[in-house]
Amino acid sequence: MAKKTRAEFVVIGAGPGGYTAAFRLADLGKGVLLIDRDPTLGGVCLNRGCIPSKALLHVSKIMNEAKELSKSGVIFGKPKIDLGALRKQKDKTVRRLVMGLDQMARARKIKTLEGYAAFNSNTELSVKTANETINVSFEKCIIAVGSVSSGIPGVPMDHPSVLTSKTALELKEIPETMLVIGGGAVGLELGQVYATLGTKVTIVEFMQTLIPAADFDIVEPLRKKLERQGITVLLSSRVKKVEIRGKSALSVSIQNRERNTKKIFDRVLVAVGRTPNKDLLNLEKTDVATDDSGYIRVDEYQRTSIDTIFAIGDIVGHPMLAHKASHQGKVAAEVAAGKPAVFDASAIPNVVYTDPEVAWAGLTEKEAKEMDIAYKTGEFPWAASGKAAILGASEGKTKILFDSDTQRILGIGIVGPGAGDLIAEGALAIEMGADAEDIGLTVHPHPTMSETIGNASEMVTGTVTDIYLNHKD
């Protein structure tokens, strides 16, 4: 017979959104039970995603920078890679952050439970742990279960030579060849890591450009850099079938406009997106509504169709980003605790942590054209930046979209080193409703890459001096 217990607030999922919601509830004086299927807090992002991938990307970036220094007269020998030590350092970084979350949860007196949670009704959960089943009745619940890697037809996802983002990050070996299916953030980041470590990488993307959500001109410098690294990029292409050859080799059929080809790879990384992780929740036993894609419907307060059940993060739809989940987690916690809060972000920054980084926030130029919004573009090429010249990043660019009438900022895109950090200023400007003059008159330190944001704004106001503008009377 199942054990019974009661909780004031239950949070399902201990990723960035879930633990943020639990921590905020506890800070508001509420009793919280935090449930997760993993033994550690942090979810996919900390344990198997954002943090370990960025740890490897940091190593990749340093290796590439060391190689580039040869142009400045500093020549290093060929790097010797100790895969075991690299893996241990990555895991050490993750463990340290997990321990920090653990300590913060204990300090807040949050109860944690490892197990698989499923709804019995609108007010009760059943949690299967390693030893027993516990029925948990609750007053309010926040669903933060995230998403899982999507598979594709014709690919044997259960074969050890077929990798997902999780298994690729385990870094068990450096294969001679790898096919990456998907030219989005995950595929490009991990593809570049493996290429830097010595793998011959091929990337297949179904769309006509890498990172389809971003503007072409912001992505193009990255594509050129990937090809200089020896990475083969196949656009407007798709994988039709993956067949097992021998013990581990994979024969892949690739189709594009011109022809069908077959190639042999040691490993295939599937990075075609993620699917809402709701299958084990038994949502059918509740009145929680989902859309046609399986995402949970929520309002601006993160409430589902049930006033006492909230949902946040990947499970409620795109963009599937940790920082979006964290902000939604705070909103859900505060509303559940009776505080006024709403999720109404004007801009959610997107960052691809490749080398160079690609980042954007607010409207892209593609979206502005599709929505028939009149805009002006302020583009500042990094070829005119002193700091970019120092960094060898002259192919970078900062592009800002402004409303044609009001000159208020609509969106921003950046490509180059540190774009993921720089994009925050653009996101803040969008939230504050800044116009081109506001940004251009903000004093930016010299020499820095942040100057390019002010310069791009001055391109619209006509006050830029770092580039010659042919002013007409």
C-alpha positions as CSV (number, residue, x, y, z in Angstrom):
1,M,0.0,0.0,0.0
2,A,1.3,3.4,-1.0
3,K,2.6,5.7,1.7
4,K,0.7,9.1,2.1
5,T,2.0,12.5,2.8
6,R,1.0,16.1,2.3
7,A,2.8,19.2,1.1
8,E,1.9,22.8,1.0
9,F,3.7,23.5,-2.3
10,V,5.1,20.8,-4.7
11,V,7.6,21.5,-7.5
12,I,8.2,18.7,-10.0
13,G,11.6,19.0,-11.6
14,A,14.8,20.4,-10.1
15,G,16.2,22.1,-13.2
16,P,16.9,25.9,-13.4
17,G,13.2,26.7,-13.5
18,G,12.2,24.2,-10.8
19,Y,14.9,24.9,-8.2
20,T,14.4,28.7,-8.8
21,A,10.7,28.3,-8.1
22,A,11.3,26.2,-5.0
23,F,13.9,28.6,-3.6
24,R,11.6,31.6,-4.2
25,L,8.7,29.9,-2.5
26,A,10.9,29.0,0.5
27,D,12.1,32.6,0.7
28,L,8.5,33.7,0.9
29,G,8.0,31.4,3.9
30,K,6.3,28.5,2.2
31,G,6.8,24.8,2.8
32,V,8.2,23.2,-0.3
33,L,8.7,19.6,-1.6
34,L,11.0,19.5,-4.6
35,I,10.7,16.2,-6.6
36,D,13.2,15.1,-9.3
37,R,14.0,11.8,-10.9
38,D,17.7,12.5,-10.6
39,P,19.7,12.2,-7.3
40,T,21.2,15.7,-7.8
41,L,19.6,19.1,-8.3
42,G,20.2,21.1,-11.4
43,G,18.3,19.2,-14.1
44,V,19.5,18.7,-17.6
45,C,21.1,22.2,-17.8
46,L,23.5,21.7,-15.0
47,N,24.1,18.0,-15.1
48,R,23.9,17.1,-18.8
49,G,23.5,20.3,-20.8
50,C,24.4,24.0,-20.4
51,I,27.2,23.8,-17.9
52,P,29.2,20.7,-19.1
53,S,28.9,21.8,-22.7
54,K,30.1,25.3,-21.9
55,A,33.0,23.8,-19.9
56,L,34.1,21.9,-23.0
57,L,33.4,24.9,-25.2
58,H,35.8,26.9,-23.0
59,V,38.5,24.4,-23.6
60,S,37.8,24.4,-27.3
61,K,37.9,28.2,-27.5
62,I,41.3,28.3,-25.6
63,M,42.7,25.7,-28.0
64,N,41.6,27.7,-31.1
65,E,42.9,30.9,-29.6
66,A,46.3,29.3,-29.0
67,K,46.4,28.2,-32.6
68,E,45.4,31.6,-33.9
69,L,48.3,33.2,-31.9
70,S,50.7,31.8,-34.5
71,K,49.7,34.8,-36.6
72,S,51.1,37.0,-33.9
73,G,54.4,35.2,-33.6
74,V,53.5,32.9,-30.7
75,I,53.7,29.3,-31.7
76,F,52.6,26.4,-29.5
77,G,53.1,22.7,-30.3
78,K,50.3,20.4,-31.1
79,P,48.1,19.9,-28.1
80,K,48.2,16.6,-26.2
81,I,44.7,15.7,-25.1
82,D,44.2,13.8,-21.9
83,L,40.6,12.8,-22.4
84,G,40.2,11.4,-18.9
85,A,41.6,14.6,-17.2
86,L,39.3,16.7,-19.5
87,R,36.3,14.7,-18.5
88,K,37.2,14.9,-14.8
89,Q,37.6,18.6,-14.9
90,K,34.2,19.0,-16.6
91,D,32.6,16.7,-14.0
92,K,34.3,18.6,-11.2
93,T,32.8,21.9,-12.4
94,V,29.4,20.3,-12.4
95,R,29.8,18.7,-9.0
96,R,30.8,22.0,-7.4
97,L,27.7,23.7,-8.7
98,V,25.5,20.8,-7.7
99,M,26.9,21.0,-4.2
100,G,26.1,24.7,-4.1
101,L,22.5,24.1,-5.0
102,D,22.3,21.3,-2.4
103,Q,23.5,23.6,0.3
104,M,21.1,26.4,-0.7
105,A,18.2,23.9,-0.7
106,R,19.1,22.7,2.8
107,A,19.6,26.3,4.1
108,R,16.1,27.0,3.0
109,K,14.7,23.8,4.6
110,I,13.4,22.6,1.3
111,K,12.4,18.9,1.3
112,T,13.7,16.9,-1.7
113,L,12.4,13.6,-3.0
114,E,14.1,11.5,-5.7
115,G,11.5,9.7,-7.8
116,Y,9.1,9.8,-10.8
117,A,6.1,11.9,-10.2
118,A,2.7,11.3,-11.9
119,F,-0.7,12.9,-11.2
120,N,-3.5,11.0,-9.6
121,S,-5.8,14.0,-9.7
122,N,-5.8,17.8,-9.7
123,T,-4.7,17.7,-6.0
124,E,-2.6,14.5,-5.7
125,L,0.7,13.1,-7.0
126,S,2.1,9.6,-7.0
127,V,5.9,9.4,-6.6
128,K,7.7,6.2,-7.4
129,T,11.0,6.1,-5.6
130,A,13.6,3.3,-5.6
131,N,12.0,1.7,-2.6
132,E,8.3,2.7,-2.5
133,T,5.4,4.6,-3.9
134,I,4.4,7.8,-2.1
135,N,1.1,9.6,-2.6
136,V,1.5,13.3,-2.1
137,S,-1.5,15.6,-1.8
138,F,-0.8,19.3,-2.3
139,E,-2.3,22.7,-2.2
140,K,-0.4,24.1,-5.2
141,C,2.0,22.5,-7.7
142,I,4.5,23.9,-10.2
143,I,5.4,21.6,-13.1
144,A,9.0,22.1,-14.3
145,V,9.9,18.8,-15.9
146,G,11.6,20.2,-19.0
147,S,12.2,18.4,-22.3
148,V,14.0,15.4,-23.8
149,S,16.1,15.1,-27.0
150,S,14.0,14.4,-30.1
151,G,14.7,11.3,-32.2
152,I,14.2,11.1,-36.0
153,P,12.7,8.3,-38.1
154,G,15.3,6.0,-39.7
155,V,17.9,6.5,-37.0
156,P,18.5,3.7,-34.5
157,M,18.5,6.0,-31.4
158,D,19.3,3.0,-29.0
159,H,22.6,2.2,-30.8
160,P,25.7,3.2,-28.8
161,S,27.2,4.9,-31.9
162,V,24.2,7.2,-32.1
163,L,24.7,10.1,-29.7
164,T,22.4,12.6,-28.1
165,S,23.6,15.8,-26.3
166,K,23.7,13.8,-23.1
167,T,25.9,10.9,-24.4
168,A,28.1,13.3,-26.5
169,L,28.9,15.2,-23.3
170,E,30.1,12.1,-21.6
171,L,33.2,12.4,-23.9
172,K,34.1,8.7,-23.8
173,E,36.3,8.9,-26.9
174,I,37.3,11.2,-29.8
175,P,36.0,9.5,-32.9
176,E,37.7,9.9,-36.2
177,T,34.5,11.0,-37.9
178,M,31.2,12.3,-36.7
179,L,28.0,13.4,-38.4
180,V,25.9,16.0,-36.6
181,I,22.2,16.0,-37.6
182,G,20.9,19.5,-36.9
183,G,22.5,22.9,-37.4
184,G,21.1,24.6,-34.3
185,A,22.8,25.5,-31.0
186,V,23.4,22.0,-29.7
187,G,24.7,20.5,-32.9
188,L,27.0,23.5,-33.7
189,E,28.4,23.7,-30.1
190,L,29.1,20.0,-29.7
191,G,30.3,19.7,-33.3
192,Q,32.8,22.5,-32.8
193,V,34.0,20.9,-29.6
194,Y,34.7,17.5,-31.2
195,A,36.2,19.1,-34.3
196,T,38.7,21.0,-32.1
197,L,39.6,17.8,-30.3
198,G,40.4,16.2,-33.6
199,T,37.3,14.7,-35.1
200,K,36.4,15.2,-38.7
201,V,32.9,16.7,-38.4
202,T,30.1,17.0,-40.9
203,I,27.0,19.0,-40.1
204,V,23.7,18.4,-41.9
205,E,20.9,21.0,-41.7
206,F,17.5,20.7,-43.4
207,M,17.0,24.5,-43.7
208,Q,19.0,26.8,-46.0
209,T,21.0,28.3,-43.2
210,L,22.5,27.3,-39.9
211,I,20.6,28.6,-36.8
212,P,17.5,29.3,-38.8
213,A,16.0,31.4,-36.1
214,A,18.7,34.0,-36.4
215,D,19.4,36.4,-39.3
216,F,21.6,35.1,-42.1
217,D,24.2,37.9,-41.9
218,I,24.6,37.2,-38.1
219,V,25.2,33.5,-38.7
220,E,27.4,33.8,-41.8
221,P,30.7,34.6,-40.0
222,L,30.2,31.5,-37.9
223,R,29.6,29.3,-41.0
224,K,32.9,30.6,-42.5
225,K,34.8,29.9,-39.3
226,L,33.4,26.4,-39.1
227,E,34.6,25.7,-42.7
228,R,38.0,27.1,-41.9
229,Q,38.2,24.6,-39.1
230,G,37.6,21.8,-41.6
231,I,34.0,21.2,-40.6
232,T,31.8,20.3,-43.6
233,V,28.4,22.0,-43.6
234,L,25.6,20.6,-45.7
235,L,22.6,22.9,-46.0
236,S,19.2,22.1,-47.5
237,S,20.0,18.5,-46.7
238,R,18.4,15.7,-44.7
239,V,19.4,12.3,-43.4
240,K,17.1,9.7,-44.8
241,K,18.5,6.6,-43.1
242,V,21.2,5.4,-40.8
243,E,22.3,1.8,-41.0
244,I,24.7,-0.1,-38.7
245,R,27.8,-1.4,-40.4
246,G,30.0,-3.8,-38.4
247,K,30.4,-3.3,-34.6
248,S,30.1,0.5,-34.5
249,A,30.3,2.2,-38.0
250,L,27.2,3.8,-39.4
251,S,26.3,4.2,-43.1
252,V,24.3,7.3,-43.6
253,S,22.1,8.2,-46.6
254,I,22.0,12.0,-47.1
255,Q,19.7,13.7,-49.5
256,N,19.9,17.2,-50.9
257,R,18.7,19.0,-54.0
258,E,21.3,17.7,-56.3
259,R,21.8,14.1,-55.3
260,N,21.6,11.3,-52.7
261,T,24.9,10.2,-51.2
262,K,26.0,7.5,-48.7
263,K,28.8,8.1,-46.2
264,I,30.3,6.2,-43.4
265,F,30.7,7.7,-39.9
266,D,32.1,6.5,-36.6
267,R,29.4,8.4,-34.7
268,V,26.2,10.2,-35.4
269,L,25.0,13.0,-33.1
270,V,21.3,13.7,-33.3
271,A,20.6,17.3,-32.4
272,V,17.3,18.1,-34.1
273,G,15.5,19.7,-31.1
274,R,13.7,18.7,-28.0
275,T,10.2,17.3,-27.0
276,P,8.2,18.3,-23.9
277,N,8.9,15.8,-21.2
278,K,5.3,15.0,-20.2
279,D,4.7,11.4,-21.0
280,L,5.1,10.1,-17.4
281,L,3.1,12.9,-15.7
282,N,-0.3,11.3,-16.4
283,L,-1.8,14.7,-17.2
284,E,-4.9,12.9,-18.5
285,K,-5.8,12.4,-14.9
286,T,-6.0,16.1,-14.4
287,D,-7.9,19.0,-16.1
288,V,-4.6,20.6,-17.2
289,A,-4.9,21.5,-20.9
290,T,-2.2,21.0,-23.5
291,D,-1.8,22.3,-27.1
292,D,-1.5,20.2,-30.3
293,S,2.2,19.9,-29.8
294,G,1.9,18.6,-26.3
295,Y,3.0,21.8,-24.5
296,I,1.1,22.8,-21.4
297,R,-1.0,25.9,-21.9
298,V,-0.4,28.7,-19.4
299,D,-1.3,32.3,-19.0
300,E,1.0,35.2,-18.2
301,Y,0.9,34.2,-14.5
302,Q,2.2,30.7,-15.5
303,R,-1.1,29.2,-14.4
304,T,-2.5,26.2,-16.2
305,S,-6.2,25.6,-16.8
306,I,-6.2,24.6,-13.1
307,D,-5.7,27.6,-10.8
308,T,-3.6,25.6,-8.3
309,I,-1.3,24.0,-10.9
310,F,1.4,26.1,-12.6
311,A,3.9,25.2,-15.4
312,I,7.2,26.7,-16.5
313,G,10.1,26.2,-18.8
314,D,10.4,23.9,-21.7
315,I,7.1,22.1,-20.9
316,V,5.2,25.3,-21.8
317,G,6.9,25.8,-25.2
318,H,9.6,27.8,-27.0
319,P,12.1,29.2,-26.5
320,M,13.5,26.3,-24.6
321,L,16.1,28.3,-22.5
322,A,17.2,27.9,-18.9
323,H,17.0,31.7,-18.3
324,K,13.5,31.8,-19.5
325,A,12.6,28.9,-17.2
326,S,14.2,30.7,-14.2
327,H,12.2,33.9,-14.7
328,Q,9.0,31.9,-15.2
329,G,9.8,30.0,-12.0
330,K,10.0,33.2,-10.0
331,V,6.7,34.4,-11.5
332,A,4.9,31.1,-10.8
333,A,6.3,31.0,-7.2
334,E,5.2,34.5,-6.4
335,V,1.7,34.2,-7.9
336,A,1.3,30.8,-6.1
337,A,2.3,32.5,-2.9
338,G,-0.3,35.3,-3.4
339,K,2.1,38.0,-4.6
340,P,1.6,40.1,-7.7
341,A,3.8,39.0,-10.6
342,V,3.5,38.4,-14.3
343,F,5.8,37.1,-17.1
344,D,5.9,39.8,-19.7
345,A,9.5,39.8,-21.0
346,S,9.9,42.0,-24.0
347,A,13.0,40.1,-25.1
348,I,14.5,36.8,-24.2
349,P,18.1,36.6,-25.4
350,N,19.2,33.6,-27.5
351,V,22.9,32.6,-27.5
352,V,24.8,30.0,-29.4
353,Y,28.1,29.5,-27.6
354,T,30.2,28.7,-30.6
355,D,33.4,30.4,-31.7
356,P,32.4,33.0,-32.7
357,E,29.3,33.3,-30.5
358,V,26.0,34.2,-32.1
359,A,23.4,36.1,-30.0
360,W,20.1,37.9,-30.6
361,A,17.2,39.4,-28.7
362,G,13.9,41.0,-29.6
363,L,12.9,41.1,-33.3
364,T,15.2,39.7,-36.0
365,E,15.2,41.3,-39.4
366,K,13.4,38.3,-40.8
367,E,10.6,38.6,-38.3
368,A,10.3,42.4,-38.9
369,K,9.8,41.8,-42.6
370,E,7.3,39.0,-42.1
371,M,5.3,41.2,-39.7
372,D,5.6,44.1,-42.1
373,I,7.1,46.3,-39.4
374,A,8.9,49.5,-40.7
375,Y,12.4,49.6,-39.2
376,K,15.8,51.2,-39.6
377,T,19.0,49.1,-39.2
378,G,22.1,50.3,-37.5
379,E,25.0,48.0,-38.4
380,F,28.5,48.4,-37.1
381,P,31.1,46.1,-38.6
382,W,33.8,44.9,-36.1
383,A,36.4,45.6,-38.8
384,A,36.1,49.2,-37.5
385,S,36.6,48.2,-33.9
386,G,40.0,48.6,-32.2
387,K,39.2,45.8,-29.6
388,A,38.1,43.5,-32.4
389,A,41.4,44.1,-34.2
390,I,43.2,43.1,-31.1
391,L,41.1,39.9,-30.7
392,G,41.3,39.0,-34.4
393,A,37.6,39.3,-34.7
394,S,37.1,41.6,-37.6
395,E,34.4,39.4,-39.2
396,G,32.1,40.2,-36.3
397,K,29.1,42.5,-36.4
398,T,26.6,44.3,-34.2
399,K,23.2,45.0,-35.8
400,I,20.4,46.8,-34.1
401,L,16.8,47.3,-35.5
402,F,14.9,50.5,-34.6
403,D,11.4,51.5,-35.2
404,S,11.3,53.8,-38.3
405,D,9.1,56.4,-36.6
406,T,10.0,56.4,-33.0
407,Q,13.6,55.1,-33.3
408,R,12.9,52.8,-30.3
409,I,15.0,49.6,-30.3
410,L,13.1,46.6,-31.7
411,G,15.9,43.9,-31.7
412,I,19.6,43.3,-31.7
413,G,21.9,40.7,-33.2
414,I,25.6,40.2,-32.5
415,V,28.2,37.8,-33.8
416,G,31.7,37.6,-32.4
417,P,33.7,36.8,-29.2
418,G,31.6,37.6,-26.1
419,A,28.4,38.1,-28.0
420,G,26.5,36.2,-25.3
421,D,27.6,38.7,-22.7
422,L,27.1,41.8,-24.9
423,I,23.5,40.9,-25.8
424,A,22.4,41.7,-22.3
425,E,22.7,45.4,-22.9
426,G,20.5,45.1,-26.0
427,A,17.9,43.1,-24.0
428,L,17.9,45.7,-21.3
429,A,17.5,48.5,-23.8
430,I,14.5,46.7,-25.3
431,E,12.9,46.3,-21.8
432,M,13.5,49.9,-21.0
433,G,12.1,51.1,-24.4
434,A,15.4,52.9,-25.3
435,D,15.8,54.7,-28.6
436,A,18.8,55.1,-30.8
437,E,19.8,58.4,-29.1
438,D,19.6,56.9,-25.6
439,I,22.0,54.1,-26.6
440,G,24.3,56.3,-28.7
441,L,24.6,58.8,-25.9
442,T,25.5,56.2,-23.3
443,V,29.2,56.3,-22.7
444,H,30.8,53.0,-23.5
445,P,34.4,52.2,-22.4
446,H,37.2,52.1,-24.9
447,P,38.6,49.8,-26.2
448,T,35.8,47.3,-25.7
449,M,33.4,45.3,-27.8
450,S,30.5,47.1,-26.0
451,E,31.4,50.2,-28.0
452,T,29.9,48.5,-31.1
453,I,26.4,48.7,-29.6
454,G,26.8,52.5,-29.2
455,N,28.3,52.7,-32.6
456,A,25.5,50.8,-34.3
457,S,23.0,53.2,-32.7
458,E,25.0,56.2,-33.9
459,M,24.7,54.8,-37.5
460,V,21.0,55.5,-37.2
461,T,21.3,58.9,-35.5
462,G,24.0,59.9,-38.0
463,T,26.5,60.8,-35.3
464,V,29.0,57.9,-35.8
465,T,32.6,59.0,-36.3
466,D,34.3,55.6,-36.3
467,I,33.0,55.0,-39.8
468,Y,32.7,57.6,-42.6
469,L,29.1,58.4,-43.5
470,N,28.5,60.3,-46.7
471,H,26.2,62.9,-45.3
472,K,24.0,64.4,-48.0
473,D,22.6,67.9,-47.7
